[in-house]
Amino acid sequence: DDLGEKCEIINLLTQQGVRLVCPLVHDQSVFGIIGLGARLTGRDYSPRDIDLVRTLVKSITPLVASYYLYWQIAHLNAWYLTILDSVGQAVLVFDRHHRLKKINRAAFELLETLGLGEGSIDDLIDHDLTSVFCEKVFGNWANRIRECASKGEQRVSLRILANCKDKQRVLSASITRTPETSPGGHALVVTLEDMTNQVADQERLFELTKLAEKGLMAASIAHELNNFIGVILGGTELIEIALCDGNIEAARERIAKLKANMAKLRNFTAGLTDYAKLKGGRQVCDLNRVVTDLISYVAAQEEFRGVEVVTDLAEALPRIPVNADAIAQVLVNLLNNAADAIKQAGREDGKIEVRTQAEDGWLVISVSDNGVGIPPEVRKRLFTQNVTTKEHGHGFGLVTCGKIIADHGGTIEVESEVGKGSTFTIKLPQTPPMAG
């Protein structure tokens, strides 16, 4: 087949008037040919002429090969950039020195939205990671990305809050570190996706769900109260009848029953503040998912503005049966308390860190802050009495948190140093008791 193809090419060249064919060979591969027509004098090519042509071809072959290779690289680079620009996510590639080398159209448009994409894409090339993810818009995220790279983690997923004019945008970020064996050493590939609208939709759905739950709870409470009121009103009517009949003994019995029903009503209203009664509805779930979903809700709230919320979630965390709503209630309480503590401390570098890990048969969730801290005399009563360090607080929150965790067979503890911050640690058994 090869011989037939070569003969066909030679015949075609001959038809075009070619009398001398010189192949261009590089790395033992033919990448082109030079065809010479008949000499102007009409004479055949002499051996000396052929040697001269051979020498000429040898001298120009490396130049032609280099140009051809450069053309291929340019073509591949253009093709590669076309593919990058067709990707909906923002893609930024940094070299081992953290200088920007590639950026697609979606990334440039995202930076423009954030007020950073002035000029053209070419103007951003070779900019340092810190100037691309500037502190004014991204806070401390440039250092966070550097930390991920220095740890040698191949892929890390994060939620980034970016300050865009008068509002914050929530970005889903993925940081991939290429192997050291890559040409030019390892690189960092950062992909970003604007999740602001999605998070806003989730928040609206979350609020609507909570409103629906509150409506059902209010209807249930009203029903129970009506039952109590009906019994009490009926009791007062019976007392009135007994008194009208002069039956003092019957009236006393009715009053005793009325007191018993009033005591039940008092217990019922007291129980309305006890959210630990959320014992049902346990399902096997991923606590890491509970944490990440929750942080995506709360981190965009006004009280968390200026506070860096980071996570350090253990991989392959065992799934356990819990009441996810109740655990989320505990975490919301702890996160809100942490944000309040940071504001009380007046910190500009406020930071909250949520960690998860598996440890000796327990799943551990910790929430740390660098706020004002908790005095020792308050610390030991946090989960048993309605104490608070807030100006307008009532102290029910942490008592409720303690009851919810205890209902799951777990523990909640706090370590704190006044002026430096606090760490709340929740431990849940990997084989929790059945819900009561």
C-alpha positions in Angstrom: 0.0 0.0 0.0 2.8 2.4 0.9 4.7 1.6 -2.3 1.5 2.2 -4.4 0.9 5.5 -2.6 4.4 6.6 -3.2 4.2 5.7 -6.9 1.0 7.6 -7.2 2.6 10.7 -5.6 5.6 10.4 -7.9 3.3 10.1 -11.0 1.4 13.2 -9.8 4.7 15.2 -9.4 5.9 14.0 -12.8 2.7 15.3 -14.4 3.4 18.7 -12.8 6.8 18.8 -14.5 8.9 17.8 -11.4 12.2 16.2 -12.4 14.0 16.0 -9.0 12.3 15.2 -5.6 14.0 16.0 -2.3 12.3 14.7 0.9 12.4 16.8 4.1 13.2 14.3 6.9 13.1 15.1 10.6 13.4 12.5 13.4 13.2 9.8 10.8 9.9 11.1 9.5 9.1 12.7 6.2 7.2 15.9 6.8 7.5 17.4 3.4 9.1 17.4 -0.1 10.8 19.8 -2.4 10.2 19.3 -6.1 12.5 20.8 -8.8 11.4 21.2 -12.4 13.6 20.8 -15.5 16.7 22.9 -15.7 16.5 26.1 -17.8 19.2 24.8 -20.0 17.3 21.6 -20.7 20.1 19.4 -19.5 19.8 16.7 -16.8 20.8 17.3 -13.3 24.5 16.3 -12.7 25.7 14.5 -9.6 27.3 17.8 -8.5 23.9 19.5 -8.9 22.2 16.8 -6.8 24.9 17.1 -4.1 24.4 20.8 -4.0 20.6 20.4 -3.6 21.1 17.7 -0.9 23.4 20.1 1.1 20.8 22.9 0.7 18.0 20.7 1.9 20.0 19.5 4.9 20.6 23.1 5.9 17.0 24.3 5.6 15.3 21.2 7.0 15.7 22.1 10.7 14.4 25.6 10.0 11.3 24.3 8.1 10.8 21.6 10.8 10.9 24.2 13.6 8.5 26.4 11.7 6.2 23.5 11.2 6.4 22.5 14.8 5.7 26.1 15.9 2.7 26.1 13.6 1.4 22.9 15.2 1.9 24.3 18.7 0.1 27.5 17.8 -2.7 25.6 16.2 -3.1 23.3 19.3 -2.9 26.3 21.6 -5.7 28.1 19.7 -7.7 24.9 19.7 -7.1 24.5 23.5 -8.1 28.1 24.2 -11.3 27.6 22.1 -12.2 24.6 24.2 -11.5 26.6 27.4 -13.7 29.5 26.2 -16.5 27.0 25.5 -16.5 25.9 29.1 -19.2 27.7 31.2 -17.1 27.7 34.3 -14.4 30.2 34.9 -11.0 28.6 34.5 -7.7 30.1 35.6 -4.3 28.3 35.3 -1.4 29.5 37.4 2.2 28.2 37.1 4.4 26.9 39.9 5.3 30.5 40.8 1.6 31.3 41.0 1.6 33.5 37.9 -1.5 33.5 35.7 -0.8 31.7 32.4 -4.2 30.8 31.0 -7.7 32.3 31.6 -10.9 31.6 29.7 -13.6 34.0 28.6 -15.9 33.0 31.4 -13.2 33.8 34.0 -12.5 37.2 32.5 -16.3 38.1 32.4 -16.6 37.0 36.1 -13.7 39.2 37.0 -15.3 42.0 35.1 -18.5 41.5 37.1 -16.5 41.8 40.3 -14.8 45.0 39.0 -11.4 43.4 38.3 -11.3 42.6 34.6 -10.1 45.9 33.1 -8.4 45.9 29.8 -8.2 42.6 27.9 -7.4 38.9 28.8 -3.8 39.4 27.6 -3.4 42.2 30.2 -4.0 39.7 33.0 -1.4 37.1 31.9 1.6 36.8 34.2 -0.3 38.6 37.0 0.4 37.1 40.5 -2.2 35.1 42.3 -2.6 37.8 44.9 -3.4 40.5 42.3 -5.9 38.3 40.6 -7.7 37.3 43.8 -7.2 40.7 45.4 -7.9 41.1 49.1 -10.5 43.9 48.5 -12.8 41.5 46.7 -11.7 38.0 47.8 -10.5 38.7 51.4 -7.8 36.2 52.4 -8.7 33.6 49.7 -5.4 34.0 47.8 -3.5 32.8 50.9 -6.0 30.0 51.3 -5.4 28.8 47.8 -1.6 29.0 48.4 -2.1 26.9 51.5 -4.0 24.2 49.6 -1.2 24.1 47.0 1.6 23.9 49.6 -0.1 21.0 51.3 0.2 19.0 48.1 -3.6 18.3 48.0 -4.5 17.3 44.4 -8.0 18.7 44.5 -9.8 21.0 47.0 -13.4 22.3 46.8 -14.3 25.6 48.6 -17.0 28.2 48.8 -15.6 31.7 48.3 -17.4 34.9 49.2 -16.5 37.8 46.9 -17.4 41.4 47.6 -19.1 42.9 44.6 -19.9 46.6 45.0 -22.9 46.6 47.5 -23.4 42.9 47.7 -21.6 39.6 48.1 -21.4 36.9 45.5 -21.0 33.2 46.5 -18.6 31.3 44.3 -18.0 27.6 44.2 -14.3 27.0 43.7 -12.3 23.9 42.8 -8.5 24.0 43.1 -6.5 21.3 41.3 -2.8 20.8 41.6 -1.1 19.1 38.6 1.7 16.6 39.2 5.3 17.7 39.6 6.1 15.7 36.4 4.1 18.2 34.3 6.1 20.3 31.9 7.3 23.3 33.7 6.5 21.8 37.1 3.2 21.7 38.9 0.4 24.1 38.1 -2.7 25.3 39.8 -6.0 25.0 38.0 -8.7 27.1 39.6 -12.3 26.8 38.5 -15.0 29.2 39.7 -18.8 29.1 39.3 -21.1 31.9 40.5 -23.6 30.2 42.8 -25.2 33.5 44.1 -28.6 33.0 42.5 -28.7 29.3 43.3 -27.8 30.0 47.0 -30.5 32.8 47.0 -33.0 30.3 45.7 -32.0 27.8 48.3 -32.3 30.4 51.0 -35.8 31.3 49.8 -36.8 27.7 49.7 -35.2 27.2 53.2 -37.2 30.1 54.6 -40.5 29.0 52.9 -39.9 25.5 54.3 -39.3 26.9 57.8 -42.4 29.1 57.5 -44.5 26.1 56.5 -43.1 24.2 59.5 -43.9 27.1 61.7 -47.4 27.2 60.3 -47.9 23.5 61.0 -46.4 23.9 64.5 -48.7 26.9 65.2 -51.7 24.9 64.1 -50.7 22.0 66.3 -50.1 24.3 69.3 -53.5 26.0 68.8 -55.2 22.7 68.6 -53.6 21.5 71.9 -54.3 24.8 73.6 -57.9 24.6 72.5 -58.1 21.1 74.0 -56.7 22.4 77.3 -59.0 25.4 77.3 -62.0 23.3 76.5 -61.3 21.0 79.5 -60.6 23.9 81.8 -63.8 25.7 80.7 -65.8 22.5 81.2 -64.3 22.2 84.6 -65.3 25.7 85.7 -68.9 25.1 84.5 -69.0 21.9 86.6 -67.7 23.8 89.6 -70.3 26.4 89.1 -73.0 23.8 89.0 -71.7 22.1 92.1 -71.6 25.4 94.0 -75.2 26.2 92.9 -76.3 22.8 94.2 -74.5 23.5 97.5 -72.3 20.4 96.9 -69.1 21.6 98.4 -67.3 18.2 98.2 -68.1 17.9 94.5 -66.8 21.5 93.9 -63.5 20.6 95.7 -63.1 17.5 93.5 -63.7 19.6 90.4 -61.2 22.3 91.6 -58.6 19.6 92.2 -59.1 18.3 88.7 -59.0 21.8 87.3 -55.6 22.4 89.1 -54.3 19.1 87.6 -55.3 20.3 84.1 -53.7 23.7 84.7 -50.5 21.9 85.6 -50.6 20.0 82.4 -51.1 23.2 80.5 -48.1 24.7 82.3 -46.0 21.7 81.4 -47.1 22.0 77.8 -46.2 25.6 77.4 -42.8 25.0 79.1 -42.2 22.2 76.6 -42.6 24.7 73.7 -39.1 26.0 74.4 -37.7 22.4 74.5 -36.6 21.8 70.9 -35.0 18.6 72.0 -38.3 16.9 71.5 -37.4 16.7 67.8 -36.5 13.0 68.3 -38.2 11.6 65.2 -37.3 11.9 61.5 -33.8 10.5 61.8 -32.2 9.5 58.5 -28.7 8.3 57.6 -27.0 11.3 56.2 -23.6 12.9 55.4 -22.7 15.4 58.1 -20.2 17.0 55.8 -23.1 17.8 53.5 -25.1 19.2 56.4 -22.2 21.5 57.2 -21.4 22.7 53.7 -25.1 23.3 52.9 -25.6 25.2 56.1 -22.5 27.4 55.6 -23.7 28.3 52.1 -26.9 29.6 53.7 -25.4 31.5 56.7 -22.1 32.8 55.3 -24.0 35.1 52.9 -26.0 36.7 55.8 -25.3 40.2 56.9 -24.0 39.2 60.4 -21.2 37.2 58.7 -20.0 40.1 56.6 -16.3 40.6 57.2 -16.0 37.2 58.9 -14.0 34.4 57.1 -15.9 31.1 57.4 -13.7 28.1 56.5 -14.1 24.4 56.7 -11.7 21.4 57.2 -13.9 18.4 56.5 -12.6 14.9 56.8 -12.8 12.8 53.7 -14.9 9.6 53.7 -16.7 10.6 56.9 -19.0 7.7 58.0 -22.7 8.4 57.4 -24.9 8.0 60.6 -28.6 8.3 61.3 -29.4 11.8 62.8 -32.1 14.4 62.7 -30.4 16.6 60.2 -32.7 19.6 61.0 -31.9 19.3 64.7 -28.2 19.1 64.1 -28.4 22.0 61.6 -30.3 24.0 64.4 -27.3 23.4 66.7 -24.8 24.5 64.1 -26.7 27.6 63.2 -26.8 28.5 66.9 -23.0 28.0 67.3 -22.2 29.9 64.1 -24.4 32.8 65.1 -22.8 32.9 68.5 -19.3 32.8 66.9 -20.2 35.7 64.6 -21.5 37.7 67.6 -18.4 36.9 69.7 -16.2 38.2 66.8 -18.2 41.4 66.5 -18.0 41.9 70.3 -14.2 41.6 70.0 -14.2 44.2 67.2 -11.9 42.0 65.1 -11.2 43.0 61.5 -9.7 39.5 60.9 -12.7 37.6 62.2 -12.5 33.9 61.4 -14.8 30.9 62.0 -13.5 27.4 61.3 -15.8 24.3 61.1 -14.0 20.9 61.3 -15.2 17.3 61.0 -13.4 14.1 61.8 -13.9 10.5 62.8 -12.3 9.6 66.1 -12.5 6.4 68.2 -16.1 5.5 67.3 -17.3 9.1 67.3 -18.0 11.7 64.7 -16.6 15.0 65.8 -17.8 18.5 64.7 -16.0 21.5 66.0 -16.8 25.2 65.6 -13.9 27.6 66.4 -13.8 31.4 66.5 -11.4 34.1 67.4 -14.0 36.2 69.3 -14.1 37.6 72.8 -14.1 34.2 74.6 -16.2 33.0 77.5 -15.4 33.5 81.2 -14.8 30.3 83.2 -17.8 31.0 85.6 -20.1 31.2 82.6 -18.6 28.3 80.7 -19.5 25.6 83.2 -23.2 26.6 83.2 -23.7 27.1 79.4 -25.5 23.8 78.7 -27.5 23.5 82.0 -28.9 26.9 82.7 -30.3 29.8 80.7 -27.1 31.9 80.8 -26.0 34.3 78.1 -23.2 36.8 77.4 -25.3 38.8 74.9 -27.0 42.1 75.8 -30.4 40.9 74.5 -29.9 37.1 74.7 -32.1 34.8 76.7 -29.7 31.8 77.0 -32.2 29.2 75.7 -30.1 28.4 72.6 -27.2 26.5 74.1 -29.4 24.7 76.6 -31.5 23.5 73.6 -28.3 22.6 71.8 -27.2 20.5 74.7 -30.5 18.7 74.8 -30.5 18.0 71.1 -27.0 16.5 71.2 -27.8 14.5 74.4 -30.9 13.1 72.6 -28.5 11.8 69.9 -26.4 10.1 72.6 -23.6 12.6 72.1 -21.8 15.3 74.0 -21.1 19.0 73.5 -18.2 20.8 75.2 -16.5 24.1 75.0 -12.9 25.3 75.4 -12.4 29.0 75.6 -9.9 31.7 76.4 -11.1 35.2 77.2 -9.8 37.6 74.5 -8.7 34.8 72.1 -11.8 32.8 71.2 -13.8 29.6 71.7 -14.1 26.1 70.3 -17.3 24.1 70.7 -16.9 20.4 70.1 -19.8 18.1 69.3 -19.3 14.3 69.5 -21.9 12.0 68.0 -21.6 8.2 68.3 -21.2 6.3 65.0 -23.8 3.9 66.4 -26.3 6.2 68.0 -29.2 5.0 70.2 -32.6 4.6 68.7 -34.8 7.7 68.8 -37.3 7.7 71.7 
